[in-house]
Each structure stands twice: as structure tokens, then as C-alpha cells.
Amino acid sequence: MATVDNDNDINVSDGQESRCCHKGCPPRGKLHCYDWLQDIPGGKADFDMVEVQFKNTRKGFYKNSTNIPLEIGDMVAVEASPGHDIGMVTLTGRLVALQMKKANIRPDAEIRRIFRKAKENDLEKYEESKAKENDTMIRSRKIAESLNLNMKIGDVEYQGDGNKAIFYYIADERVDFRQLIKVLAETFKVRIEMKQIGARQEAGRIGGIGPCGRPLCCSSWMTNFVSVATSAARYQDISLNPQKLAGQCAKLKCCLNFEVDTYVESVKRLPTKDIRLETADATYFHFKVDIFKREITYSTDKSVPANLVTIDADRAFEVIAMNKRGEKPLKLQRDGDEKPKAKKEFGDIVGQDSLTRFDKNKKKKRKNGNKSKGGNQQNDAGGNNAQPSNKNRERNKRQDNRRQEKKPDNRQDKNPTADNA
């Protein structure tokens, strides 16, 4: 009896271990659905529909008309047009009905059947078909380029029995690929199906790491894609830099939509940007805003920052109400709200800001006493002049006496001719 470890997604059968997701499958976090009814008696026998996953993100719902005992992770042969396809069971029981409702499967839609559990020869043919996919994709790209078609073939998926191939392509405009289908059918001797996908879906199929350091949302958990507009960046006061706003699909990042609703609701509780605040001494214009702190900075110049004053939103509404009544406050801030400007001093917190604190102080070695006349004075560690000790004075005197005694001998050795003269 096959059992499934839901934590590690390992299918254990007959003492052998194999990963539930077959090779080339996207992360389980996106497609896996935890069966929380598996421990309830009768939970799986109440529904005869089974969810089957194929390569990449393609899923289908099939009827288990012959009541084959199936578990999550089993490879099955299902009905296809033409022939049969090989897929993996990802969900059984009553939860399949919720998945079908989520996928908008109509009640009157045609439901295909599960033939059998995949046999050994079925899996061998399936692996042979998968091995040809990469080479088929490269050759099909060259064929499309020779036909001058403005399209990119991103992936190829062979049917389990090898009689059909699905070509996933990306195109910015409408493409007439009738001639391409004829050439591909003659080249690969299979039935051809063309399926167009978007740039976001291609990025989800390929996968990658985003600038946040985590796997791409489109390849890990997102199942549907909503259009992203530049207004989402404006609401969040993000710089409209296309290099930073674009994702790996060269489209605007999907995460721009994650927090935009919170920003829109917060902006509604702030005064609009075009409102001017009148005071007794000047007119203030909107400069910038901190949405979540509800603090607004105003400037006395409309185009450049000048005499910037930061107030909270409640004070701004108070001044606006006073201006509507024809009143002008003496200053923009409330009495007592003015904070003294603290000078930014970067102090030494640890007390070790010196870059040379780990260097060893090199001591100068004296040769034959001090070279200068003031050699009897030495600099201490603090840079102050310190008098030598008595022992040093006596040692210096003895060295001077020895040098004076040796001077005439040195002269005679150096100039022997002078003595003879």
C-alpha cells in the first residue's frame, strides 16, 4: 500500500522512495493542495473525480469510473485526444469538487476517464517522449525563425504516448502560424497544438530568484495574473524607474499590487496635494507626505524645497478649516510642537573609532646614543618631552668619553702619512 509523507512529498511504495513531483515539475507550493479530509472515514469514497497534474502547470480533472484505488503521487494513464496521456494524481476525494469550482469547470463539461495505473512500458514511453522535448524546442525555434515569424517558442510538452506535442509560444501581436504547423508536423511526425502564453506565465514556468531573495511569486504560489499599472507605483511614492519596477518577465512587478490597496485607503484620510495652507507670514505648498505616520511636509515655494515645515494631518485639516473661515494662523505648527533641530553628530559609540587601533606602535632603536645634541630628551607616549633617568645619563657620558678617546687613534689609522711627516 502506497503512503504519502505530506511534509516531504515522498511516495513510499515497496520499500522504494521517489519524489512525488516528476522531473520538470514546478514547485509543489504552487500546485499542491493538502487533503485535510484524508483522515476522515469515507471522505475519499464520496467523490469519483480525481485531479491529475501533467508537466508544468497543466492540470485536469478525470473520472475514476472503474473505482481504481488511487493515492496522491500515483502515475496514471488518462484519456486524451488522440490516444492517452500520463499524469500524476495530486488530489482525491471531496476536495476535488472545490478545485473544480475554483477552476470554473462547468457541470455539463465533457469529463474524460482514467484508464489505469501507469504500467512500466507506459512510463518508459513517457520518459522517451520527455527526453525529446528540449531538442524539439530548439529545432522549432530555428524553423520559426526561418519562416520570419515574430514569436518565441518557450516550451514543448509531449503527450504521454508520444502522438501529440503542445508548443507554448509568446507573441506580442497576432501570428499566422499555419505554415509553421505544417512544417512542424512533417518534421516531428506528431500532431501539433499551439498554445499562446504571456510573459508572466513564461517567467512562472522558468522560475528564478527575485530581488527580495525569494523564489518568484509567479513560480511559487500565484495562479492567476492581474494587470499591473504604473498608478500602483505612484500611490506608493515609488520612483518610476523602469529598471527597478520591471521583473524578470520585463513587465511591471506583480508585488506592486500587494500593498497598493492599503496605500489608497490611507491617502483618503489625508488632505489632497493641491490644497494650499495660508498663514500670517507665508503660503505653504504640499511637498511630501509620510502616509503611515500621517505627517505632511509643506514648503513656501511650489517648485523647490524652502522653509520646510512638517505637521500632522489633523493640524493640516485645522488650518484648512481656518482658511475656509477667512482666518490665518500665525504659524503652521501648533504651539509647543516645534522641535529643536538636533545637530547630527556621529559620535564614537564604542570608543574605538581609530582605524589604526590594531596597529602595533613601532619603537625606534637608538644606535650609539642620540644622534642629535638634544638626544638626552625622549618623547613619551603622549607626545610630551620627558627627562632621561640617572642611569641613562651615566651611560650616555661613558659613551661620549669612549668616542673622544678613540678619535685621535682613528685619525692616525686613517692618515699614516701625516704622522710620518
C-alpha positions as CSV (number, residue, x, y, z in Angstrom):
1,M,0.0,0.0,0.0
2,A,1.5,3.3,-1.0
3,T,1.7,6.0,1.6
4,V,2.5,9.7,1.2
5,D,4.5,11.9,3.5
6,N,2.9,15.3,3.2
7,D,5.9,17.1,4.7
8,N,8.5,15.9,2.3
9,D,6.2,14.9,-0.6
10,I,7.7,11.4,-0.9
11,N,5.9,8.5,-2.3
12,V,6.9,5.3,-0.5
13,S,6.0,2.0,-2.1
14,D,7.5,-1.5,-1.8
15,G,10.5,-0.1,0.1
16,Q,11.4,2.4,-2.6
17,E,11.3,6.2,-2.4
18,S,10.5,8.5,-5.3
19,R,9.7,12.2,-5.4
20,C,6.0,13.0,-5.9
21,C,6.8,15.7,-8.4
22,H,8.2,14.2,-11.5
23,K,11.2,15.8,-13.2
24,G,10.5,19.2,-14.7
25,C,7.5,19.9,-12.5
26,P,7.3,23.4,-10.9
27,P,7.5,23.8,-7.1
28,R,4.8,21.9,-5.1
29,G,4.0,25.1,-3.2
30,K,2.0,26.4,-6.2
31,L,0.1,23.3,-7.2
32,H,0.0,21.1,-4.1
33,C,-3.3,21.1,-2.3
34,Y,-3.3,19.5,1.2
35,D,-6.0,16.9,1.6
36,W,-7.3,17.7,5.1
37,L,-10.1,15.1,4.7
38,Q,-7.8,12.2,4.3
39,D,-8.1,11.0,8.0
40,I,-11.9,11.2,7.9
41,P,-13.6,7.8,7.1
42,G,-15.4,7.8,3.8
43,G,-14.0,11.1,2.8
44,K,-12.5,9.8,-0.4
45,A,-15.2,7.4,-1.4
46,D,-17.8,10.1,-1.7
47,F,-16.5,11.5,-4.9
48,D,-15.3,9.8,-8.0
49,M,-13.4,12.7,-9.6
50,V,-9.6,12.9,-9.5
51,E,-7.2,15.8,-10.0
52,V,-4.3,14.9,-12.3
53,Q,-1.2,17.1,-12.9
54,F,0.9,16.9,-16.0
55,K,4.1,18.7,-16.9
56,N,4.5,22.3,-15.8
57,T,1.3,23.9,-14.6
58,R,-1.2,21.9,-16.6
59,K,-3.9,20.1,-14.6
60,G,-7.0,18.2,-15.5
61,F,-10.0,16.5,-13.8
62,Y,-10.8,12.9,-14.7
63,K,-13.5,10.5,-13.7
64,N,-12.5,7.3,-11.9
65,S,-15.3,5.3,-13.4
66,T,-13.7,1.9,-12.6
67,N,-13.1,2.7,-8.9
68,I,-9.3,2.2,-9.1
69,P,-7.7,2.6,-5.7
70,L,-5.6,5.8,-6.2
71,E,-3.4,7.7,-3.8
72,I,-1.7,11.0,-4.2
73,G,1.5,10.5,-6.2
74,D,0.3,7.6,-8.4
75,M,1.1,7.8,-12.1
76,V,-2.0,7.1,-14.2
77,A,-2.9,6.8,-17.8
78,V,-5.8,9.1,-18.7
79,E,-8.0,9.6,-21.8
80,A,-6.6,12.1,-24.4
81,S,-7.4,13.1,-27.9
82,P,-6.0,11.1,-29.6
83,G,-4.5,8.3,-27.5
84,H,-3.7,8.5,-23.8
85,D,-1.6,10.8,-21.6
86,I,0.4,10.1,-18.5
87,G,0.0,12.2,-15.4
88,M,0.3,12.2,-11.6
89,V,-2.6,12.1,-9.1
90,T,-2.4,15.3,-7.0
91,L,-5.8,15.2,-5.2
92,T,-8.7,12.8,-4.5
93,G,-11.9,12.9,-2.6
94,R,-14.4,15.7,-1.9
95,L,-11.8,18.4,-2.2
96,V,-11.7,17.8,-5.9
97,A,-15.2,19.3,-6.2
98,L,-13.9,22.6,-4.6
99,Q,-10.9,22.6,-7.0
100,M,-13.2,22.1,-10.0
101,K,-15.4,25.0,-8.8
102,K,-12.3,27.2,-8.4
103,A,-11.2,26.2,-11.9
104,N,-14.7,27.2,-13.3
105,I,-15.4,23.7,-14.6
106,R,-19.0,23.7,-15.9
107,P,-21.3,20.8,-14.8
108,D,-22.1,20.0,-18.4
109,A,-18.5,19.9,-19.5
110,E,-17.0,16.8,-21.1
111,I,-15.3,14.7,-18.4
112,R,-12.7,12.2,-19.6
113,R,-11.8,8.9,-17.9
114,I,-8.9,7.4,-16.1
115,F,-7.9,4.2,-17.9
116,R,-5.5,2.5,-15.5
117,K,-2.4,3.0,-13.3
118,A,0.6,3.6,-15.5
119,K,2.5,0.4,-16.3
120,E,6.2,0.0,-16.8
121,N,6.0,0.3,-20.6
122,D,3.8,3.4,-20.3
123,L,6.4,5.1,-18.1
124,E,9.2,4.1,-20.4
125,K,7.5,5.6,-23.4
126,Y,6.6,8.7,-21.3
127,E,10.3,9.2,-20.4
128,E,11.3,8.8,-24.0
129,S,8.9,11.4,-25.1
130,K,10.1,13.8,-22.4
131,A,13.7,13.3,-23.5
132,K,12.9,14.7,-26.9
133,E,11.3,17.9,-25.7
134,N,14.4,20.1,-25.4
135,D,15.7,19.1,-28.8
136,T,12.3,19.7,-30.3
137,M,12.1,23.2,-28.8
138,I,15.5,24.2,-30.2
139,R,14.7,22.9,-33.7
140,S,11.2,24.5,-33.7
141,R,12.7,27.9,-32.8
142,K,15.0,27.7,-35.9
143,I,12.1,26.7,-38.1
144,A,10.0,29.7,-36.8
145,E,13.0,32.0,-37.4
146,S,13.4,30.7,-41.0
147,L,9.7,31.5,-41.6
148,N,10.2,35.1,-40.3
149,L,7.6,34.7,-37.6
150,N,7.6,37.2,-34.8
151,M,7.2,34.7,-32.0
152,K,9.2,32.8,-29.4
153,I,8.6,29.2,-28.6
154,G,9.2,28.9,-24.9
155,D,8.5,25.2,-24.2
156,V,7.4,21.9,-25.7
157,E,5.3,19.3,-24.0
158,Y,4.8,15.8,-25.5
159,Q,1.8,13.7,-24.7
160,G,2.4,10.6,-22.7
161,D,2.1,8.2,-25.7
162,G,4.2,10.5,-27.9
163,N,1.5,11.1,-30.5
164,K,1.0,14.8,-29.8
165,A,3.1,17.8,-28.9
166,I,2.0,21.1,-27.4
167,F,4.1,24.1,-28.3
168,Y,3.9,27.1,-25.9
169,Y,4.8,30.4,-27.6
170,I,4.9,34.1,-26.8
171,A,4.0,36.8,-29.3
172,D,3.3,40.5,-29.0
173,E,1.0,40.5,-31.9
174,R,-1.2,38.2,-33.9
175,V,0.8,35.5,-35.7
176,D,-0.3,33.3,-38.7
177,F,1.4,30.0,-37.9
178,R,-0.5,27.8,-40.3
179,Q,2.6,27.2,-42.4
180,L,4.6,26.6,-39.2
181,I,2.2,23.8,-38.1
182,K,2.6,22.1,-41.4
183,V,6.4,22.2,-41.2
184,L,6.5,21.0,-37.6
185,A,4.1,18.1,-38.4
186,E,6.3,17.0,-41.3
187,T,9.5,17.4,-39.2
188,F,8.5,15.6,-36.0
189,K,5.7,13.3,-37.3
190,V,3.3,14.1,-34.4
191,R,0.1,16.1,-34.0
192,I,0.8,19.7,-33.3
193,E,-1.1,22.0,-30.9
194,M,-0.1,25.7,-30.5
195,K,-0.8,27.4,-27.2
196,Q,-0.1,31.1,-26.5
197,I,1.1,32.2,-23.1
198,G,2.0,35.6,-21.6
199,A,5.4,36.8,-20.4
200,R,4.4,36.4,-16.8
201,Q,3.3,32.8,-17.3
202,E,6.6,32.1,-19.1
203,A,8.6,33.5,-16.1
204,G,6.5,31.3,-13.8
205,R,7.3,28.3,-15.9
206,I,11.0,29.0,-15.9
207,G,11.3,30.2,-12.3
208,G,14.1,32.2,-10.7
209,I,15.0,34.3,-7.7
210,G,13.6,37.8,-7.3
211,P,15.3,40.9,-5.9
212,C,13.8,40.1,-2.5
213,G,15.9,37.0,-2.4
214,R,13.0,34.6,-2.5
215,P,11.6,32.5,-5.4
216,L,9.4,34.3,-7.9
217,C,5.8,34.6,-6.8
218,C,4.6,33.6,-10.2
219,S,6.5,30.3,-9.9
220,S,5.8,29.5,-6.2
221,W,2.2,30.4,-5.3
222,M,0.5,32.7,-7.8
223,T,-2.1,31.0,-10.1
224,N,-3.7,34.0,-11.8
225,F,-2.2,37.2,-13.0
226,V,-3.8,40.7,-12.7
227,S,-2.7,43.6,-14.8
228,V,-0.3,46.0,-13.0
229,A,-0.4,49.7,-13.8
230,T,2.1,52.5,-13.1
231,S,-0.5,54.2,-10.9
232,A,0.3,51.5,-8.3
233,A,3.8,52.9,-8.0
234,R,2.6,56.5,-7.9
235,Y,0.3,55.7,-4.9
236,Q,3.2,54.2,-3.0
237,D,5.6,57.1,-3.9
238,I,7.9,54.7,-5.7
239,S,10.4,56.2,-8.2
240,L,9.1,55.5,-11.7
241,N,12.4,53.8,-12.8
242,P,11.6,51.1,-15.3
243,Q,14.7,49.1,-14.5
244,K,13.6,48.7,-10.8
245,L,9.9,48.4,-11.4
246,A,10.2,45.6,-14.1
247,G,10.6,42.0,-13.1
248,Q,12.3,39.2,-14.9
249,C,9.5,39.0,-17.4
250,A,10.2,42.6,-18.4
251,K,6.7,43.6,-17.1
252,L,5.8,45.5,-14.0
253,K,6.3,43.5,-10.9
254,C,3.2,41.8,-9.6
255,C,4.2,42.7,-6.0
256,L,3.3,46.4,-6.8
257,N,-0.3,45.4,-6.4
258,F,0.1,43.7,-3.0
259,E,0.0,46.8,-0.8
260,V,-1.5,49.4,-3.1
261,D,-5.0,49.0,-1.5
262,T,-3.6,49.9,1.9
263,Y,-1.9,53.0,0.5
264,V,-5.1,54.0,-1.3
265,E,-7.2,53.7,1.9
266,S,-4.5,55.7,3.9
267,V,-4.4,58.5,1.3
268,K,-8.1,59.0,1.7
269,R,-7.5,60.2,5.3
270,L,-5.0,62.9,4.2
271,P,-5.6,66.3,2.6
272,T,-5.1,66.5,-1.1
273,K,-1.9,67.7,-2.6
274,D,-3.3,70.7,-4.4
275,I,-4.5,72.4,-1.2
276,R,-2.5,75.5,-0.1
277,L,-2.2,76.4,3.6
278,E,-2.4,80.2,4.3
279,T,-0.6,81.6,7.4
280,A,0.0,85.2,8.5
281,D,3.5,85.2,7.2
282,A,3.5,82.9,4.1
283,T,1.7,80.5,1.8
284,Y,2.6,76.8,2.1
285,F,2.5,74.2,-0.7
286,H,2.5,70.5,-0.4
287,F,6.0,69.0,-0.7
288,K,5.9,65.4,0.5
289,V,4.0,63.1,2.8
290,D,4.6,60.1,5.1
291,I,1.4,58.1,4.6
292,F,1.5,55.8,7.6
293,K,2.8,58.4,10.0
294,R,0.2,60.8,8.7
295,E,2.8,63.6,8.5
296,I,2.9,66.1,5.7
297,T,5.8,68.4,4.8
298,Y,5.0,71.8,3.3
299,S,7.2,74.3,1.5
300,T,6.9,78.0,1.0
301,D,8.0,77.5,-2.7
302,K,5.9,75.5,-5.1
303,S,8.8,74.1,-7.1
304,V,11.8,73.8,-4.7
305,P,12.0,72.9,-1.0
306,A,12.2,76.1,1.0
307,N,11.4,76.7,4.7
308,L,10.1,73.1,5.1
309,V,7.6,72.6,7.9
310,T,6.3,69.1,8.9
311,I,2.9,68.8,10.6
312,D,0.5,66.0,11.2
313,A,-2.7,65.5,9.2
314,D,-5.0,66.7,12.0
315,R,-3.2,70.1,12.1
316,A,-3.4,70.4,8.4
317,F,-7.2,69.9,8.5
318,E,-7.4,72.5,11.3
319,V,-5.5,75.1,9.1
320,I,-7.7,74.2,6.1
321,A,-10.9,74.8,8.2
322,M,-9.5,78.2,9.5
323,N,-8.6,79.3,5.9
324,K,-12.2,78.5,4.8
325,R,-13.5,80.8,7.6
326,G,-11.1,83.5,6.4
327,E,-8.7,83.1,9.3
328,K,-4.9,82.7,9.1
329,P,-2.9,81.2,11.9
330,L,0.4,82.9,13.0
331,K,2.4,79.9,12.1
332,L,1.8,76.5,10.6
333,Q,2.7,74.4,13.6
334,R,0.9,74.3,16.9
335,D,2.3,76.0,19.9
336,G,4.7,73.6,21.6
337,D,5.0,71.3,18.6
338,E,8.2,72.9,17.4
339,K,11.1,70.5,18.0
340,P,14.6,71.9,18.4
341,K,16.8,70.9,15.5
342,A,19.4,68.5,16.8
343,K,22.7,68.5,15.1
344,K,23.7,65.2,13.6
345,E,26.8,64.3,15.4
346,F,28.3,60.9,14.6
347,G,30.0,60.1,17.9
348,D,32.2,57.2,18.8
349,I,29.7,54.8,20.4
350,V,32.2,52.0,21.2
351,G,35.2,54.2,21.8
352,Q,37.2,52.6,19.1
353,D,36.8,54.7,16.0
354,S,40.5,54.8,15.2
355,L,41.4,52.9,12.1
356,T,44.9,52.2,13.4
357,R,43.9,51.0,16.8
358,F,45.1,47.5,16.0
359,D,48.5,48.5,14.7
360,K,51.4,48.0,17.0
361,N,53.5,51.0,17.9
362,K,56.9,50.7,16.4
363,K,59.7,51.7,18.8
364,K,62.7,53.4,17.3
365,K,66.0,51.7,18.1
366,R,68.8,54.1,19.1
367,K,72.3,53.3,17.8
368,N,75.2,54.7,19.7
369,G,73.1,57.0,21.7
370,N,71.2,60.0,20.4
371,K,72.4,61.4,17.1
372,S,71.4,64.9,17.9
373,K,72.6,67.1,20.7
374,G,69.3,67.0,22.3
375,G,69.3,63.2,22.3
376,N,69.0,63.1,26.0
377,Q,65.4,64.1,25.7
378,Q,62.8,61.5,24.7
379,N,59.2,61.7,23.7
380,D,56.8,59.8,25.9
381,A,53.7,58.0,24.6
382,G,51.6,61.2,24.9
383,G,53.9,63.3,22.8
384,N,55.4,65.3,25.9
385,N,59.1,65.7,26.5
386,A,60.4,63.7,29.4
387,Q,63.9,63.9,31.0
388,P,66.1,60.7,30.9
389,S,66.8,58.8,34.1
390,N,70.1,58.9,36.0
391,K,71.2,55.5,34.6
392,N,70.7,56.8,31.1
393,R,72.7,60.0,31.8
394,E,75.7,57.9,33.1
395,R,75.5,55.6,30.2
396,N,75.5,58.5,27.7
397,K,78.5,60.1,29.5
398,R,80.5,56.8,29.2
399,Q,79.7,56.5,25.5
400,D,80.8,60.1,24.9
401,N,84.1,59.5,26.7
402,R,84.8,56.4,24.7
403,R,84.2,58.3,21.4
404,Q,86.5,61.1,22.5
405,E,89.3,58.6,23.4
406,K,89.0,56.8,20.0
407,K,89.1,59.9,17.9
408,P,93.0,60.5,17.8
409,D,93.6,56.8,17.2
410,N,91.2,56.8,14.3
411,R,93.0,59.8,12.8
412,Q,96.4,58.1,13.0
413,D,95.0,54.9,11.3
414,K,93.3,56.9,8.6
415,N,96.2,59.2,7.8
416,P,99.6,57.4,8.4
417,T,101.4,59.7,6.0
418,A,100.6,62.7,8.1
419,D,102.2,61.3,11.2
420,N,105.4,60.4,9.3
421,A,105.7,63.9,8.0
